[in-house]
C-alpha cells in the first residue's frame, strides 16, 4: 500500500490516548492507595486527589479518543 | 531538600510521555516526505492546531519555573507579562501583520526581510535569531536539569544529555510537524498536570480572597502601585510596563519571533493563520492561574514558619525557581507526582523542540541556502535541517551552563529578547507600514538597535553607567532595566532606520506588492459572518484583557 493512501491521525486522537493512559494509571494508583491505607503524607492526602483527578482525565481522554478514532487530518 | 523517591506509577507516567513523543515522531516520519513537510509541517494545520502550538511554543521553562519564581520575587505584577505584555501584540499579529507574512508565502521571518529589504538585512536577523534561539534553548535544558535534580536527585549533566537526545530524536525524524504535535500534547499535560497545584494551594491558604489578603499590597496589584517604582515588587513604573514590556518587548516577541510566528505561518489558509494568535490569546490569558497563583501561594507558605515550606538555597541565595516543583511535591501523592513532573518535563522538552525547529529552518533557508548553496535540492535541504537540529541541540547544551549564572530564568530571557526582538520590531513595523523605508535604512537601523541594546546591557552589568540612567528612576530592578533597555533599543532602531531611509534609495513600489500596507490586497472575509472573523475574536480578546486589568487594578 502506498503511503499516499495512509491518512494521518489528528493530534486530538493522540491527546485522547495519552490522557486515557495516564488517567488510568493515576486512578488505579488512587484505588490502591485508598484500600491499602498507606499514609503518603502529602497536604490534603485525605481528599484522595488521585481518585477524582484520574477520573477526570479518563473522561476527557475518552472524549478526545472516541470522537477522533476514525478521523484523519 | 531530600530527593523524592518516585514509585512505580510515577515512573510509568514518565515512561508513557517519553513513549508518546518518540512514538509520535516515528509515526509522523512517514508523512514527512519533503522539505515542505519537514520545515513547514505541510502547511495544512487548522487554526486550533496552529493556535495551541503557537501558545505552547512559548509555554516552556520561561512560563513555568521562571514565572512562578518571578511571582515570588515581584508579586502580581508578573501578570503584566500575560495580559498587557502579550494579548495586544497577539491580536495585532493576527489582525494586521499576518496577511503580510502569509500572503508573501515566505518560509521564515528573515525571509520576509529579504523580500521587503535585501539579503544583508535577512542574514543579519537570521544570525541574531539563531544565536538567540540557541541561548534560549539552553534555558530549557537548565530548567529541566533543575527539576530532575530537585525531585529525583539526578545528575545535572546526565539529565541534560538524556532530554536533549530525546528532543533531537523526534525532531530529526519529522521536523516541525512532530514539534507542533508534541507542543499540543504538552499543552494538555501542563493543564492537567499543574491545575491541581493552584486548586489545592488555594484550599490550603483558605480561599482566593485570603491569598490576596496575605501578600503585601505591593505584591497584589497590577496598576494601582505603578505610579512610583518603589511601591511595587518589580520596582518599575507604569511607563516601563507600557513602553518597555507592553509595547516593545511584547510586540517584538509575539509579532517577530519566528519561534511563535512559524506556527501561524504554517496554517492551512490565511483565515486560519490570522485566527492562530487570536485563539492562542484566550489561553494565554488563563496561564496566570497555573503560575501566578502558585507563586503567591509559595510566597505565603514561605513566610509562614508553621507551614514547613522552604525554598531551596543555591550558593547561599534563594532559588526562586524551585517554588513550583516544591509545591508539586507538597500536594501530589504517588501517581499525581509523576504527572506533575511529566508536565514540567513536557514544558521544557517542547520548549526546546520549538527553539530547535525554528533554528533549523532559519539556519537552512536564511543562512545556509542564502549564503552557501542557493541551488540546494529539497533532499539536500532536508538533510541539512536534520544536521542543524543535532548541531543546535549540542550548542544549546553548552549554553545551558551559562544560564545558571543568572539569578532567575526570566531576567536572562528578557535580556536576550531586548537585544534581538526589540529593535527587530521597529524594523518590521516600519517595513510593513511605511513604503519609503529603504534597505539601507533597515539594515543600519537594525544593527544600531541591536548594538545599542547589547552596549547598554554591558554598561549596566559592569557598572560603567548607573541603572537609573536608563530606567529614569532612582530605584530599579534588573527587570526594570530590561524593560527600559528594550524601549531605548527600539527607539534607536526606529530613529536610525527613518533617518537613513530619508537619505538612501528606496525600492520601487512594484517590488513591494504584498509586502507593505497600501500595496497589499486587504484580507477579504467574503461570505464569512462577522462573528466568525478574526476581527470579532480579536475584539472579544481585547475586551477580556481590559476586564482582567480593571478587576486586578
Interface residues (C-beta under 8 A of the other chain):
Chain A: X3 X6 X8 X9 X11 X14 X15 X17 X18 X19 X21 X22 X25 X26 X28 X29 X30 X33 X40 X42 X43 X44 X45 X47 X49 X50 X53 X54 X56 X57 X60 X73
Chain B: X7 X9 X12 X13 X16 X17 X20 X24 X27 X28 X30 X31 X33 X44 X49 X180 X181 X184 X185 X188 X189 X192 X196 X200 X203 X204 X329 X330 X331 X332 X333 X334 X335 X336 X338 X339 X342
